[in-house]
Amino acid sequence: MYNLLKGKKGIIFGALNESSIAWRVAERAYEEGAIFTLTNTPVSIRFGTINDLAKKCKTEVIPADATNLSDLENLFTKSMDILGGKVDFVLHSIGMSLNVRKGRVYDNLDYDYFKKTLDISALSFHKVLQVAKKLDAINDWGSVVALSYIAAQRTLYGYNDMADAKSVLESIARSFGYIYGREKKIRVNTISQSPTLTTAGSGVKGMENLMDFTERMSPLGNASADECADYCITLFSDLTKKVTMQNLFHDGGFSNMGMSYKAMSQYNKSLE
Ligand SMILES: NC(=O)c1ccc[n+]([C@@H]2O[C@H](COP(=O)([O-])OP(=O)(O)OC[C@H]3O[C@@H](n4cnc5c(N)ncnc54)[C@H](O)[C@@H]3O)[C@@H](O)[C@H]2O)c1
C-alpha cells in the first residue's frame, strides 16, 4: 500500500454488502491510512452487512437517508465529532429506481417513482454538497466523488429512468464543482464505472448480457469494483488536486469504442 490517504478523513455513502462498490472503496481507503465514517439508510443497515465493514475498518455507521437534509446535517456534524475535524473526502455511491425494481418500462413510468429516482440517485448528491458547504465540513483541497454510468450520455436498453438521474448527477458535479472549486478549492467529480455485479447492478434488465457485451467491446475488459475503488482512492489523494468538474470514464475503454474486430466478425457470421 502507498499511504495515499494518510491523515485524511472521509465519509463513505452506500456500502450495503460485500459486493457494493462503496464497500471496496472503504476497504481500500482503510488500507491507505484514511479514517472515515460509513453511512446508509436505516433499512439498508438492517438488511445489509455494513456493521461488519465498520468493525473491519474500526469505525462507526451513522444512519442517514441521503434525500433528507436533517439526516445529512446530523451525519456531517457527527462525523466531524468522531473524526476530530472536517473531512477531506466524500464518496456518494447511491442509486435506486422503483420503476426498475417494479418492472415499469421507460414509456410507462410511474411519475412518483420517477421523482424518487431523481431524488435518491441525483438530487441527493446536490443535498450532500450543499449541506457540507453550509456546515463548512470539507477541508480546502478536499475531494467529492459520485458514481455514474454511461447511460447518462448514451441510450442503453433497460437502464430506464436511472439514465436521466445519471445525467443530472453528472451535471451537478460540474455546476457545484465550479462553486466549490472557486470558493474552497474543493474538487467534485463523477466516475462512470463499467457494469458491475452488485445489488443495484443486478436490478438492471439483462445485466449479465450487458456485462458480457461491454467485456467483449472494451479493449481492457470491464473494470471491477476493486479497480473502481483504486480509482476512487487516486481521486481522494493529493495526486489529483487539479481534477475537477469531470465525468471520468472507468470502463476499460468502452466509452470510446465504436466497432471492435470481434463484434465485426460476429456480425459478419450472423449475416451469413
Ligand atoms: N453496479 C453497476 O453496474 C454500476 C455501474 C455504474 C455505476 N454504478 C453506481 O454505483 C453506485 C453504487 O451502486 P452499487 O452498484 O455498489 O450497488 P449497491 O446496491 O451496493 O449500492 C447502492 C446503495 O445506495 C443506497 N441507497 C439507496 N437509497 C438511498 C438513500 N435514500 N440514502 C442513502 N443511500 C441510499 C443503498 O442502500 C445501497 O447501499 C450507484 O450510484 C450506482 O448507480 C453502479
The ligand as a Gaussian input file, in Angstrom:
#p B3LYP/6-31G(d) Opt

LIG

0 1
 N      -23.281000      -1.810000     -10.399000
 C      -23.137000      -1.194000     -11.552000
 O      -23.227000      -1.795000     -12.639000
 C      -22.829000       0.278000     -11.572000
 C      -22.249000       0.848000     -12.733000
 C      -22.006000       2.225000     -12.741000
 C      -22.360000       2.990000     -11.642000
 N      -22.925000       2.396000     -10.541000
 C      -23.300000       3.241000      -9.421000
 O      -22.554000       2.886000      -8.290000
 C      -23.267000       3.335000      -7.138000
 C      -23.273000       2.217000      -6.086000
 O      -24.048000       1.140000      -6.516000
 P      -23.595000      -0.379000      -6.362000
 O      -23.551000      -0.932000      -7.744000
 O      -22.424000      -0.501000      -5.485000
 O      -24.895000      -1.057000      -5.705000
 P      -25.382000      -1.167000      -4.163000
 O      -26.789000      -1.649000      -4.265000
 O      -24.445000      -1.991000      -3.391000
 O      -25.338000       0.339000      -3.637000
 C      -26.401000       1.259000      -3.770000
 C      -26.545000       1.928000      -2.427000
 O      -27.459000       3.032000      -2.460000
 C      -28.008000       3.082000      -1.147000
 N      -29.192000       3.949000      -1.088000
 C      -30.386000       3.758000      -1.721000
 N      -31.242000       4.736000      -1.358000
 C      -30.570000       5.552000      -0.505000
 C      -30.912000       6.740000       0.200000
 N      -32.137000       7.291000       0.110000
 N      -29.978000       7.303000       1.024000
 C      -28.745000       6.760000       1.151000
 N      -28.363000       5.644000       0.491000
 C      -29.267000       5.047000      -0.319000
 C      -28.331000       1.612000      -0.884000
 O      -28.643000       1.375000       0.476000
 C      -27.057000       0.961000      -1.343000
 O      -26.121000       0.867000      -0.294000
 C      -24.646000       3.768000      -7.629000
 O      -24.658000       5.163000      -7.824000
 C      -24.736000       3.073000      -8.953000
 O      -25.662000       3.666000      -9.836000
 C      -23.145000       1.057000     -10.494000

